[in-house]
Amino acid sequence: MTHQDKTYIRRWYWSGAILVFVILVIGGITRLTGSGLSMTDWKPIMGSIPPLTETQWEDAFDQYKQFPEYQVVNRGMSMSEFKFIFFWEYLHRMAARFLGLVFIIPFAWFTVKKKFDKTQFRRALFLMTLGIAQALMGWYMVMSGLIDIPAVSHYRLAAHLSLAFIIFGACLWFALDLYDKKQVEISGRSELNRWLILFTVLLVIQIVWGAFVAGLNAGHIYNTFPKMYQYWFPPELWISEPLLINFIENIVTVQWMHRVVGTLLALIVIVMWVRAIQLKSDLTTRMWSFSLFSVVLIQYLIGVFTLIYHVPVWLGVLHQAVAMILLGVVLGYFHHIKQPKPLQFN
């Protein structure tokens, strides 16, 4: 694989990461505006054509009226209101389909032109598989809100969001791997790596519980900080049986868990920054530590304001977007401190 081939493939990975980020933002708007159940069928090909005439719009609206969200939540909504929520779900689906084309067409071209080596071909297949799984999971999630309860399963929402983060992270990591990395001695490399592993494990937990908070609308209760009203430990924390079910289905416990893990992440990132300085790491490593600290601080503050202002759309979307940026910074830091392997060109 030539240096030029690596450049093309790296740009392809970067385009995937950027598009996943854009889709995440659109998906956040879709969820927070209550638009996710406005399209009640899944037609990967014909669904690309929106209603164009008044008759088609009436048919789409009539179809929506047959499902619980209209009957329970939106009964009496106007056609203009329906068009608004339809627009965001349609845009979300179209962006996802465009991402599919951005993956499939270059993949086919790289394969036919034999631009991949074995590693990149396996990685490309992995991304293609994740993309297919994400499309199926998206519809599986929507289906959960079309049966009896007009809300998607928070478990399926968490799976859908987690897959988006995995695809974003994989694209980013694969792109970074295609840069020619110089051998650099990093003081405290092993210790910083251990702190990063701990941070990443907690970040994964935080992302999943963030999805639970979103899916259960848990951000609309106990809208005070740092206490939950006058409590550090609200009385409803352990009201469900068995005890462990509280962590994933009790909206009070789910929000409390999100607060606690977020605070742990903030404390850990402070320690990481201080340790990078104490270990006399190189300037680039200290900058990565400071960047991680800065993004966590920004995300923490956004989370607090999102809570106390009862989850306005723009803050909720910003909170979700910065979470993906945070993952990107973590992966960039990881990639910086890992032992480099020299690139081979032929």
Residue pairs with C-beta under 8 A, 6 or more apart in sequence:
1 115
1 116
1 117
1 120
1 345
1 346
2 345
2 346
3 345
5 115
6 178
6 343
6 345
7 178
8 110
8 115
9 110
9 115
9 116
9 120
9 178
10 175
10 178
10 179
12 102
12 106
12 110
13 171
13 172
13 174
13 175
13 178
14 171
14 172
14 175
15 102
16 99
16 102
16 103
16 127
16 167
16 171
17 168
17 171
17 172
17 175
17 328
19 95
19 98
19 99
19 102
20 99
20 164
20 167
20 168
20 171
20 324
21 168
21 321
21 324
21 325
22 95
23 92
23 95
23 96
23 99
23 164
24 164
24 168
24 320
24 321
24 324
25 317
25 320
25 321
26 88
26 91
26 92
26 95
27 92
27 164
28 316
28 317
28 320
28 321
29 35
29 88
29 313
29 317
30 36
30 88
30 89
30 91
30 92
31 157
31 214
32 311
32 313
32 316
32 317
33 84
33 85
33 88
33 313
34 69
34 73
34 74
34 85
35 84
35 85
35 86
35 87
35 88
35 89
35 92
36 89
36 92
36 142
36 145
36 152
37 67
37 69
37 89
37 142
37 145
37 146
37 150
37 152
38 64
38 82
38 85
38 86
38 88
38 89
39 47
39 60
39 86
39 89
39 90
39 93
39 142
40 63
40 64
40 66
40 67
40 146
41 47
41 63
42 139
42 142
44 97
44 135
47 93
48 94
48 97
50 86
50 90
51 57
51 59
51 60
51 86
57 79
57 82
57 83
58 79
60 82
60 86
61 79
61 82
64 70
64 82
65 71
67 146
67 150
68 145
68 146
68 147
68 148
68 149
68 150
69 145
69 146
69 150
70 77
71 150
72 150
73 150
74 81
96 134
96 135
96 138
99 131
100 131
100 135
103 127
103 128
103 131
104 128
107 124
107 128
109 115
110 116
110 120
110 124
111 121
116 124
120 174
123 170
123 174
126 170
127 167
127 170
127 171
127 174
130 163
130 166
130 167
130 170
131 167
133 163
134 160
134 163
134 164
134 167
137 156
137 159
137 160
137 163
138 160
140 156
141 152
141 153
141 156
141 157
141 159
141 160
142 152
144 152
144 153
144 156
145 151
145 152
145 153
151 215
152 215
153 215
154 211
154 212
154 214
154 215
154 216
155 215
155 248
157 211
157 214
157 215
158 208
158 211
158 212
158 215
161 207
161 210
161 211
161 214
162 207
162 208
162 211
164 324
165 207
165 323
165 324
165 327
168 324
168 327
168 328
169 327
169 328
169 331
172 328
172 331
172 332
173 331
173 335
176 331
176 332
176 335
177 335
178 343
180 343
181 340
181 341
181 343
182 340
183 340
184 282
184 284
184 340
185 282
186 192
186 281
186 282
186 285
186 336
186 337
187 279
187 280
187 281
187 282
187 285
188 275
188 276
188 279
188 280
188 281
189 337
189 339
191 275
191 279
192 272
192 275
192 276
192 279
192 281
192 285
192 289
192 337
193 334
193 337
193 338
195 268
195 271
195 272
195 275
196 272
196 330
196 333
196 334
196 337
198 268
199 265
199 268
199 269
199 272
199 292
199 330
200 330
200 334
202 261
202 264
202 265
202 268
203 265
203 326
203 327
203 330
205 261
206 258
206 261
206 262
206 265
206 323
207 323
207 327
209 254
209 257
209 258
209 261
210 258
210 319
210 320
210 323
212 218
212 248
212 254
212 258
213 219
213 254
213 255
213 258
214 316
214 320
216 249
216 251
216 254
217 251
218 251
218 252
218 254
218 255
218 258
219 255
219 306
219 307
219 310
219 311
219 316
220 310
220 311
221 251
221 252
221 255
222 228
222 229
222 234
222 252
222 255
223 307
223 308
223 309
223 310
224 308
225 259
225 304
225 307
225 308
228 234
228 252
228 255
228 256
228 259
233 256
234 252
234 256
236 250
236 252
236 253
237 246
237 250
237 252
237 253
237 256
238 246
238 253
239 246
239 250
240 246
240 249
240 250
246 253
247 253
247 254
247 257
248 254
258 303
262 299
262 300
262 303
263 300
265 296
265 300
266 296
266 297
266 300
269 292
269 293
269 296
270 293
272 289
272 292
272 293
273 289
273 290
273 292
273 293
275 289
276 285
276 286
276 288
276 289
277 286
277 289
281 289
284 336
285 336
285 337
288 329
288 332
288 333
288 336
288 337
289 333
291 329
291 333
292 326
292 329
292 330
292 333
295 322
295 325
295 326
295 329
296 326
298 322
299 319
299 322
299 323
299 326
302 315
302 318
302 319
302 322
303 319
305 315
306 312
306 315
306 316
306 318
306 319
309 315
